[in-house]
Amino acid sequence: MAYTPKILAFAGSLRKDSYNKKLVKVAMSGAQAAGADVTYLDLRDYPLPVFDEDLERDEGMPENGRKLKDLFLANDGLLIACPEYNSSITAVLKNTIDWVSRREGDESPLACYAGKVAAIMSASPGALGGLRGLVTVRSILGNIQVTMLPDQIAIPKANEAFTPDGMLLDDAKQKAVMAIGEKLAGVLAKLHG
């Protein structure tokens, strides 16, 4: 049986009408068109306490942390849209990365990240489209054994960039974001097929 790329797609935002949630859904459509099985994750549905080793020691992995780990383990690729707060990564994205990175039982170190392939993107009302925050996300994920695709995209003036149904108004940008999803699916197919 042929390999079907399995991709987890999410945005590092909790806001219901997040530009980055819209953006990652555009990339998802590209991955799905390329034959990938994509699972959309909304971090709002998995609230977590701020990572604290004392809490982890005393209470163990939070239930939502375990659910997130299971989602990461079940997928080979990650599509992540990364909002930029004060020129860096959002607290919810960093906290999610930290909890999911924690080793439990006889798991190998970084079991949820090692060997995964990720593509990142951002959207922001600012002129740079969240580009500065992508540098930090790329560094963090690369250091926890995620292979990072060099392709990325930042959508500036995000408050003016989307149609009411979540597509990008600019057709070239829509195609470029979809192409990132397609590329991730293609790379996974080559690695695992």
N, C-alpha and C positions, 0 to 999 in steps of 0.2 A: 504494500500500500504506500502511496506517495506521502511524503511529509507535508503537513499543513502547518505553516508558521503560526505560533500562538503568541499573541501580543497583548500586553496589559497597557491600556491607555488611560491617562489621567492628567489633571492639572493641579498644580501646587496652590490651589485657591479654595477657599470655602464659600466665597460669594456666589449666591444663586445665579446671578446673571453675569458671571465672570467671562471676560473676553477670552481668557485662556481655556476655559471649558469649551467655548465655541471653536477655538482654534484647534484643539486636539481632536475634536469630532470631525473637522475637515480632514486632518491627517489620517484619522481612522478610516474614512471613506476611501482614501487612496490605498491603504493597506488591505482593506476588504476587497477592493476591486482587483488587487493583485493576488487574491486567493487566501489571505490570512484570516484566521479565526481571532477576532479582536474582542476583548472584554473591556468595557468601559467601567471605570472606577471613579466614584465621586467621594473625595476624602471627607466631605460633610457627613457621609453615612457611617464613618468610622472614627468617631471622636476618641482622642487619646490624651492621657495626661502628658505634661511636659516630661521628657525623658529624665529619669532620676535613678541612679544605680541603687540607692537605698530603697526606693519604692520597688524596684525590680527584685531586689534581694528579699524584701519582706512579703511582697504580694505576688511575685512572679510576673510573667508576661500578661499584660491586660488582654481581655477577651478580644477586643478589636485589633490589637497587635497580632494576635494569633491568626485571626481571619485575614489580615493583610498579608502576613507571611505566607499563608496558604495560597493566596492569589498570586503572589510573586513567584512562589515555587512552581506553580502550575503553568507559567508562561516563560518563553525563551527570549522575548523581546519586550522593550519598554518604549512607549511613545509618551513623552512628558512635555506638557506646555507649562512654562515656568514664569509666573508673574515676577516682576522686579519690584521689591520694596526697598527704598533707600539704597539703590544701586546694588542690591544683593538678592539672595535667595529668601523666600518667605519662611516664616517660622514653622508653618504647618508642613511644608515640604521637607525641611531639615528634620523636624521631629519625626515624621513618617520614615524617612531614610534611617534615622538612628534606631528607632524601635525595631524596624524590620531587619536591621543588621545584627541584632542580638542573637547569639547562639543559644540554642536550647537543647538539652539532653545530649544525644550523640551526633547532632548535626555537625557537618563540617563547617569551619569558619566561613562566614559570608555566604552561606548556602543559598540565600535569596538573591545574591548579586553575581557571584562568580560565574563566568561564562555567558552572562546575559549580553545582549546587544541593545543599545539605546540610541534613540534619536530625540533631540531636544529642539524646542522652539519657544517663542515668546510673543506676547502681544501687550502693548501698553499705550496709553494715551500720549505718552511722551514721544519726542522726536526720534529717539533711538529704538523704540519698540521693545524695550526690555533686554537689549543686547548685553548690557554690563552684567546682569545677573546670570546669564548663560555661562559666562566664564567660570563662575563659582560652582555652578551645578556640574559642568564638565569636569572640573578638578575633583570634586567630591566623588562622583560616580567612577571616574577613571581610577581613583585611588582605592576603591573597594571592588576592583576587578571586573568592572563593567566595560565592555568594548564600546567605545563611543564612535558613532558615525561622524565623519567630518562635516557632513551636510547639516545645516541648521538654518532657521529663518527667524527674523524678528519683524513683527508687523507694527509700524508706528501709527500714531493717531487711531488707535484701536476703537475709540469711541465713535469714529466715523467710518470704520472699515467693514462692518458686517451688515448684511441684510437682516430684516426681521426674522427670517427663518435660519439664521446662523451661518450663511455662506458669506464668503468674502466678495465685496462689491467689485474689486479689481480681479478680472479673470486671470491675469498672469500670476497674481499672488495666490489665487485659489489653486491653480494648477501646480505652483511651486510647493505649496503646503501638502497637497495630495501626493506629489512626487516624493516627499520625505517618507510618507507612510508606505508608498510603493517600494521605495529603496530599502527600507527596513525589512519588509516582507521578502524581498528578493535576496538580501544578504542572509537572512535566516534560512531561506530555502537552500541556498548554496552551502551553508555551513552544516545543515542537518539533513539535507536531502540525499 
